[in-house]
Amino acid sequence: MNYDKVRTVIESLYEGSCTITEYQSNMDPITKVTKFQEKVVIENHPCRLSFKNISPVNSEGSVNSSIQEIKLFIAPEIVIKPGSKITVNQNGVTRDYEGAGEPAIYPTHQELVLKLKEWA
């Protein structure tokens, strides 16, 4: 199989771009206090979000709920560490997510399940 051709086709479907931010420790040289700070490690990289309902709407008491799976498709060589903030802009909408598990890495792309994250 020609993975380069398959990868080109998959990447032609990418409609969004993402910025990956890691929380890295940084020690102040004067105070010697270590703080975690956001550091952008990848910026505006092509990607695609996919949305899928993984359970039917059910009723619990008077509250209706549905579970939605959000999946990020991105190049296989991109490293996304657990806990990273993934900001995706697709179709004019920008949202922050966090990876929810290990990515499935293929020769042509990787798939990472995301969860919507509210950042303080």
C-alpha positions as CSV (number, residue, x, y, z in Angstrom):
1,M,0.0,0.0,0.0
2,N,1.2,3.5,-0.8
3,Y,0.8,5.2,2.5
4,D,1.9,8.6,1.1
5,K,-1.0,8.7,-1.3
6,V,-3.5,7.6,1.4
7,R,-2.1,10.2,3.8
8,T,-2.5,12.9,1.2
9,V,-6.1,11.9,0.7
10,I,-6.8,11.9,4.5
11,E,-5.1,15.3,5.0
12,S,-7.1,16.8,2.2
13,L,-10.1,16.3,4.5
14,Y,-8.6,18.4,7.3
15,E,-10.8,21.5,7.7
16,G,-9.3,22.9,10.9
17,S,-6.1,23.8,12.6
18,C,-5.0,23.2,16.2
19,T,-2.6,24.7,18.7
20,I,-1.1,22.3,21.3
21,T,-0.1,23.8,24.6
22,E,1.7,21.9,27.3
23,Y,2.1,22.8,31.0
24,Q,5.8,22.9,31.7
25,S,7.6,23.5,34.9
26,N,9.7,26.7,35.0
27,M,12.0,27.6,38.0
28,D,12.4,31.3,38.7
29,P,16.2,31.7,38.9
30,I,15.9,34.4,41.6
31,T,13.2,33.0,43.9
32,K,13.9,29.3,43.1
33,V,10.2,28.8,43.0
34,T,9.0,26.3,40.4
35,K,5.7,27.2,38.6
36,F,3.9,25.5,35.8
37,Q,3.3,27.7,32.8
38,E,1.6,27.2,29.5
39,K,4.0,26.7,26.5
40,V,2.8,26.4,22.9
41,V,4.6,23.5,21.4
42,I,2.7,23.3,18.1
43,E,0.8,26.1,16.5
44,N,-1.8,26.2,13.7
45,H,-1.3,22.6,12.6
46,P,-3.8,21.2,10.1
47,C,-6.3,18.7,11.7
48,R,-9.9,17.6,11.7
49,L,-12.5,17.1,14.4
50,S,-15.2,14.4,14.1
51,F,-18.3,14.2,16.3
52,K,-20.3,11.1,16.9
53,N,-23.1,10.3,19.3
54,I,-22.1,7.1,21.1
55,S,-25.3,6.5,23.0
56,P,-28.9,7.3,22.4
57,V,-30.5,10.1,24.3
58,N,-31.8,8.8,27.5
59,S,-33.9,10.2,30.3
60,E,-32.7,10.2,33.9
61,G,-35.4,11.8,36.0
62,S,-36.3,15.1,34.3
63,V,-32.8,15.6,32.7
64,N,-32.2,14.4,29.1
65,S,-28.6,13.6,28.3
66,S,-26.5,12.3,25.3
67,I,-22.9,11.4,25.2
68,Q,-20.9,12.7,22.3
69,E,-17.5,11.4,21.2
70,I,-15.1,14.1,19.9
71,K,-12.2,12.8,17.9
72,L,-9.1,14.7,16.6
73,F,-7.5,13.5,13.4
74,I,-3.9,14.8,12.9
75,A,-0.5,13.8,11.5
76,P,1.0,10.7,13.0
77,E,4.3,12.3,14.0
78,I,2.7,14.9,16.2
79,V,3.3,14.2,19.9
80,I,0.5,15.2,22.2
81,K,1.3,14.6,25.8
82,P,-1.4,13.7,28.4
83,G,-2.9,16.8,30.0
84,S,-2.0,19.1,27.0
85,K,-4.5,21.7,26.0
86,I,-5.6,21.3,22.4
87,T,-7.2,24.4,20.9
88,V,-9.0,23.6,17.7
89,N,-10.4,26.1,15.2
90,Q,-12.8,24.4,12.7
91,N,-15.7,25.9,10.7
92,G,-15.2,29.3,12.4
93,V,-15.5,27.8,15.9
94,T,-12.6,27.7,18.4
95,R,-12.7,25.5,21.4
96,D,-10.3,24.1,24.0
97,Y,-10.0,20.3,24.5
98,E,-7.9,17.8,26.4
99,G,-6.9,14.4,25.3
100,A,-8.9,11.6,26.8
101,G,-6.6,8.6,26.6
102,E,-3.9,7.3,24.3
103,P,-4.0,8.1,20.6
104,A,-4.5,5.4,18.0
105,I,-1.5,5.9,15.7
106,Y,-1.6,4.7,12.1
107,P,1.0,5.2,9.2
108,T,-1.3,7.8,7.7
109,H,-2.7,9.7,10.7
110,Q,-3.5,9.5,14.4
111,E,-6.9,9.6,16.2
112,L,-7.2,11.0,19.6
113,V,-10.5,11.1,21.6
114,L,-11.0,14.6,23.2
115,K,-13.0,16.0,25.9
116,L,-14.3,19.6,26.1
117,K,-12.3,21.4,28.7
118,E,-13.1,24.5,30.7
119,W,-9.7,26.2,31.5
120,A,-9.3,28.5,34.4
